[in-house]
Amino acid sequence: MEIVSSLCSWKEHLEFVYTHQKSEGQVVPLYDISKGLFEDAFGPEEAATKIASCVCVSDDFQIAYLDVICFLIGAANNLSEQHDLSKLANLTLALSRLPDARNETRRTIQLSFDYKSSEIGPGDIFVVGEGKIWADLPQLAVNLGDSMYGPTAYISDGLAEHWAEQKWTNLNTFAAYLISGSDDTPYSFDYLYLYTFRTITDSLEYDPKTEKGIDSLHSLRSACRWITIAGEQIWTENEAAWTSLLPFDK
């Protein structure tokens, strides 16, 4: 199997975000905020608060919010360094823990997600068909699911085989970190367990020469990421539990 390498660095991804938003005539808050996060200038909670502030004061709330979701999904597709994907997942989790976003203007704001319209009056919480912004992260599950349709499908779409494997690994790593850190979030990431079983089953159960095993080799690294990240979580939780049982020095 060909050795894979990074699709792009976080710096390259942020440059793409910057160029795209500039071409749309928008301000570029995501670039500066995300740069600070990846450079460890501040943590995910502060980054999430800064992003939410920019979205709430935007002239077009819906576009600003969807830009955040697209940024998260785009980065999850492209970034392949585990520590970068961990930071991205922690940012996503921090966004879901934010207080409910409210319409702070004096006008009614109309939102339309998946052809369903909502009217948000002055002072009202932003709620759409999928739930509240930020607690329910509307459109995250839809867009993430649209990306996670498997390496064979990526190859059919024209992606080179080694890039297809890398993209699948990136997305599953992001999903694994979301599950790992989601205990104290209002938003449920349980739907992502589907990919845990899918990658492990694809990589271990079926012969790669069979139709059912078509994604077998391409899913090995994804399955390993799920297992190792789960193992790290168990180790951390057990270590904390043992530490709490140790007697304190008098």
Secondary structure as GFF3:
##gff-version 3
##sequence-region A 1 250
A	DSSP	alpha_helix	10	23	.	.	.	ID=ss1
A	DSSP	alpha_helix	29	38	.	.	.	ID=ss2
A	DSSP	alpha_helix	44	56	.	.	.	ID=ss3
A	DSSP	alpha_helix	61	78	.	.	.	ID=ss4
A	DSSP	alpha_helix	82	96	.	.	.	ID=ss5
A	DSSP	beta_strand	109	113	.	.	.	ID=ss6
A	DSSP	beta_strand	116	120	.	.	.	ID=ss7
A	DSSP	beta_strand	127	128	.	.	.	ID=ss8
A	DSSP	beta_strand	131	132	.	.	.	ID=ss9
A	DSSP	alpha_helix	140	147	.	.	.	ID=ss10
A	DSSP	alpha_helix	151	156	.	.	.	ID=ss11
A	DSSP	alpha_helix	161	180	.	.	.	ID=ss12
A	DSSP	three_ten_helix	190	192	.	.	.	ID=ss13
A	DSSP	alpha_helix	193	204	.	.	.	ID=ss14
A	DSSP	three_ten_helix	217	219	.	.	.	ID=ss15
A	DSSP	alpha_helix	220	245	.	.	.	ID=ss16
###
